[in-house]
Amino acid sequence: MKKILALLLALLFILPLLPGQAAGRKSPKLVLFSLKPGDVTDAIEGEGTWESGHPNIAAVTQEGIITAASEGYTLILLKDQKGNVTVRCEVTVGDKPVPEIIQRVISLALEDWEGAKGEAFPRYNLYTQWFNPSAKSGFGWCGAFIGYQFDEADVPMDPAYRQKSAPPLMDGAPFAVRQASQTKLFEGFQSRNRLSNIPRPGYYAVYGRRGSTPYTHVGLVTKVEAMGDGVYLLETVEGNLNSRIKRFRYLYDSLAQSKERNIRSVPEEMQTRADLFNYTYVKDFYLNTFGQTWY
């Protein structure tokens, strides 16, 4: 089999603490690969033991050579003698289509955006009532807006968000976390081994704010287009921004030297649908990670 050097998307990007990783421990180095079946990578440097979560999708040798086998997504980890992850490889093989049930979630969210007609929502609204009917004074509902759509589409949801009560999921079946807070949503996807730095339609976008919490806000990715060199054109729909549902279109740079500055506007010539999209994203926000609702 002919050996090729796969597209290495990122080495500088640092993922928030992995499930079970102690605070203060050095975060693993992150490597992202986009491969086709049959592709073979060069060896990845590092000492320890390599393991693939799905060898049927992409296998790895103890020299750190990855071979793509079949369409899908998998994590490939390098662990040291103490079992700590020192290198985390996210590998996507092929271009698996978005499941119909996830497409349904996206359609429902966009229907709600259209029906809202740009009007502000009260603090106690359809989405807050869905998650907590007794919260008469309301709460920040960005997470509830997305969760409501997954529930309406009958995607399996789990309220567990702590690692000890939510064992990791080992397949890419449609899944969502039945929580509304940004932190609990992050913890839910983290504990189920469902965090990624590769965006796909239907994923939760978890935003941080520079100089503040890394779990400030969440949105729903509705469309992804790879632009090359680790840059993605993203479209999202998001609730509770100025009490409204809004759509955004912007560039996400997975190779940004500073993770906290990985969002930028599309060129002016691409800003042709002001009736649909906001082209300037919220000041000081950045993309922390994505919650995988499928893969």
NORDA-V461325 format. One record per residue. N is the residue number from 1. PHI is phi in degrees with one decimal (* if undefined). NEAR is the number of other C-alpha atoms within 8 Angstrom. Layout:
n = [N & N]
phi = [PHI & PHI]
near = [NEAR & NEAR]
//
This chain:
n = [1 & 2 & 3 & 4 & 5 & 6 & 7 & 8 & 9 & 10 & 11 & 12 & 13 & 14 & 15 & 16 & 17 & 18 & 19 & 20 & 21 & 22 & 23 & 24 & 25 & 26 & 27 & 28 & 29 & 30 & 31 & 32 & 33 & 34 & 35 & 36 & 37 & 38 & 39 & 40 & 41 & 42 & 43 & 44 & 45 & 46 & 47 & 48 & 49 & 50 & 51 & 52 & 53 & 54 & 55 & 56 & 57 & 58 & 59 & 60 & 61 & 62 & 63 & 64 & 65 & 66 & 67 & 68 & 69 & 70 & 71 & 72 & 73 & 74 & 75 & 76 & 77 & 78 & 79 & 80 & 81 & 82 & 83 & 84 & 85 & 86 & 87 & 88 & 89 & 90 & 91 & 92 & 93 & 94 & 95 & 96 & 97 & 98 & 99 & 100 & 101 & 102 & 103 & 104 & 105 & 106 & 107 & 108 & 109 & 110 & 111 & 112 & 113 & 114 & 115 & 116 & 117 & 118 & 119 & 120 & 121 & 122 & 123 & 124 & 125 & 126 & 127 & 128 & 129 & 130 & 131 & 132 & 133 & 134 & 135 & 136 & 137 & 138 & 139 & 140 & 141 & 142 & 143 & 144 & 145 & 146 & 147 & 148 & 149 & 150 & 151 & 152 & 153 & 154 & 155 & 156 & 157 & 158 & 159 & 160 & 161 & 162 & 163 & 164 & 165 & 166 & 167 & 168 & 169 & 170 & 171 & 172 & 173 & 174 & 175 & 176 & 177 & 178 & 179 & 180 & 181 & 182 & 183 & 184 & 185 & 186 & 187 & 188 & 189 & 190 & 191 & 192 & 193 & 194 & 195 & 196 & 197 & 198 & 199 & 200 & 201 & 202 & 203 & 204 & 205 & 206 & 207 & 208 & 209 & 210 & 211 & 212 & 213 & 214 & 215 & 216 & 217 & 218 & 219 & 220 & 221 & 222 & 223 & 224 & 225 & 226 & 227 & 228 & 229 & 230 & 231 & 232 & 233 & 234 & 235 & 236 & 237 & 238 & 239 & 240 & 241 & 242 & 243 & 244 & 245 & 246 & 247 & 248 & 249 & 250 & 251 & 252 & 253 & 254 & 255 & 256 & 257 & 258 & 259 & 260 & 261 & 262 & 263 & 264 & 265 & 266 & 267 & 268 & 269 & 270 & 271 & 272 & 273 & 274 & 275 & 276 & 277 & 278 & 279 & 280 & 281 & 282 & 283 & 284 & 285 & 286 & 287 & 288 & 289 & 290 & 291 & 292 & 293 & 294 & 295]
phi = [* & -68.8 & -87.4 & -130.6 & -86.8 & -72.3 & -70.6 & -92.2 & -83.6 & -160.6 & -123.3 & -97.1 & -74.2 & -110.4 & -84.0 & -57.8 & -47.5 & -71.6 & -53.9 & 84.7 & -82.7 & -71.2 & -63.3 & 90.1 & -76.1 & -60.5 & -69.1 & -68.9 & -71.5 & -107.7 & -127.4 & -114.6 & -121.0 & -118.5 & -123.3 & -115.4 & -52.4 & 98.1 & -67.1 & -130.7 & -91.3 & -70.3 & -65.9 & -95.9 & -68.4 & 151.2 & -112.6 & 140.6 & -115.0 & -91.3 & -150.2 & -109.4 & -69.3 & -141.2 & -59.5 & -70.2 & -95.2 & -151.3 & -99.4 & -136.2 & -90.0 & -74.7 & -93.4 & 82.0 & -99.0 & -103.9 & -119.0 & -80.4 & -111.1 & -147.9 & -62.6 & 148.5 & -136.1 & -152.2 & -99.0 & -123.0 & -118.8 & -109.2 & -116.5 & -83.2 & -63.8 & -90.5 & 86.1 & -80.0 & -76.8 & -108.1 & -135.3 & -118.3 & -105.3 & -101.1 & -122.0 & -108.8 & -115.7 & 73.1 & -136.3 & -63.8 & -69.3 & -67.2 & -58.3 & -58.9 & -66.9 & -74.4 & -60.7 & -64.1 & -57.5 & -60.2 & -62.3 & -63.4 & -64.4 & -69.6 & -64.4 & -66.2 & -60.1 & -64.6 & -67.6 & -72.6 & 53.9 & 77.0 & -79.2 & -76.4 & -99.7 & -71.1 & -62.0 & -100.9 & -139.3 & -53.7 & -79.7 & -68.5 & -64.6 & -59.0 & -85.3 & -149.9 & -59.2 & -83.7 & -82.7 & -64.7 & -86.5 & 76.8 & -164.6 & -61.1 & -110.5 & -62.3 & -71.9 & -66.7 & -58.7 & -73.3 & -58.1 & -56.7 & -66.6 & -65.3 & -66.8 & -61.6 & -86.3 & 65.5 & -77.1 & -55.9 & -128.3 & -131.4 & -76.0 & -65.6 & -138.6 & -102.3 & -57.5 & -65.3 & -108.7 & -139.8 & -63.1 & -57.2 & -87.8 & -104.3 & -132.2 & -100.7 & -62.5 & -52.9 & -161.7 & -145.8 & -99.9 & -84.1 & -140.0 & -117.7 & -74.2 & -61.7 & -65.9 & -68.2 & -63.8 & -58.6 & -63.0 & -64.5 & -66.9 & -63.9 & -68.0 & -92.3 & 62.4 & -123.8 & -109.7 & -147.8 & -103.8 & -105.5 & -77.1 & -141.4 & -57.7 & 92.6 & -82.2 & -73.1 & -96.9 & -100.2 & -100.8 & -111.9 & -118.2 & -56.4 & 78.6 & -139.0 & -69.7 & -80.3 & -127.7 & -85.2 & -161.6 & -131.8 & -137.0 & -110.5 & -74.2 & -107.7 & -155.7 & -134.5 & -134.0 & -74.0 & -100.9 & 97.8 & 56.6 & 78.3 & -102.9 & -123.1 & -88.1 & -112.2 & -120.2 & -135.6 & -128.0 & -141.8 & -99.9 & 61.8 & -107.5 & 56.5 & 65.5 & -122.9 & -97.3 & -130.7 & -111.5 & -129.8 & -139.5 & -156.1 & -104.0 & -110.2 & -106.7 & -73.1 & -104.7 & -56.7 & -60.1 & -114.1 & -57.1 & -74.2 & -132.9 & -97.6 & -115.6 & -145.1 & -73.4 & -71.3 & -57.2 & -55.8 & -66.7 & -96.3 & -93.4 & -104.6 & -127.4 & -64.6 & -73.5 & -107.9 & -117.7 & -92.6 & -100.8 & -112.1 & -82.6 & -59.7 & -59.2 & 74.9 & -83.4 & -143.4 & -86.7 & -78.8 & -167.8 & -123.2 & -90.3 & -77.8 & -89.9 & -169.9 & -166.1]
near = [3 & 5 & 8 & 8 & 7 & 11 & 7 & 9 & 12 & 11 & 9 & 8 & 12 & 9 & 11 & 5 & 9 & 7 & 8 & 6 & 8 & 6 & 5 & 4 & 6 & 4 & 9 & 10 & 12 & 14 & 13 & 12 & 12 & 12 & 12 & 10 & 10 & 8 & 13 & 13 & 11 & 11 & 8 & 7 & 5 & 7 & 7 & 8 & 9 & 13 & 8 & 12 & 8 & 9 & 9 & 7 & 13 & 15 & 12 & 14 & 8 & 7 & 8 & 12 & 12 & 12 & 11 & 14 & 13 & 11 & 12 & 11 & 10 & 12 & 11 & 13 & 12 & 14 & 14 & 11 & 7 & 5 & 6 & 8 & 10 & 11 & 12 & 13 & 11 & 15 & 13 & 12 & 16 & 11 & 7 & 7 & 4 & 8 & 8 & 6 & 10 & 14 & 11 & 9 & 13 & 12 & 8 & 10 & 11 & 9 & 8 & 8 & 13 & 8 & 6 & 8 & 6 & 9 & 6 & 8 & 7 & 6 & 10 & 12 & 9 & 6 & 11 & 16 & 11 & 9 & 10 & 7 & 8 & 5 & 10 & 6 & 6 & 9 & 8 & 8 & 11 & 14 & 16 & 14 & 12 & 13 & 13 & 11 & 12 & 13 & 10 & 8 & 11 & 7 & 12 & 8 & 10 & 8 & 8 & 9 & 13 & 9 & 14 & 5 & 7 & 11 & 8 & 9 & 8 & 6 & 5 & 8 & 7 & 12 & 11 & 12 & 13 & 10 & 11 & 12 & 9 & 12 & 7 & 10 & 14 & 11 & 11 & 15 & 15 & 13 & 14 & 11 & 10 & 12 & 10 & 10 & 9 & 7 & 9 & 8 & 11 & 14 & 13 & 12 & 13 & 16 & 15 & 15 & 13 & 10 & 4 & 6 & 8 & 9 & 13 & 10 & 10 & 13 & 15 & 14 & 16 & 11 & 9 & 12 & 7 & 8 & 8 & 6 & 6 & 11 & 12 & 13 & 12 & 14 & 12 & 12 & 15 & 14 & 14 & 10 & 9 & 5 & 10 & 11 & 13 & 12 & 12 & 13 & 13 & 14 & 12 & 12 & 11 & 13 & 12 & 9 & 6 & 6 & 12 & 12 & 9 & 13 & 12 & 11 & 10 & 10 & 6 & 5 & 5 & 6 & 9 & 5 & 6 & 8 & 4 & 6 & 10 & 10 & 11 & 8 & 11 & 5 & 4 & 7 & 12 & 13 & 14 & 12 & 11 & 14 & 14 & 12 & 14 & 10 & 10]
//
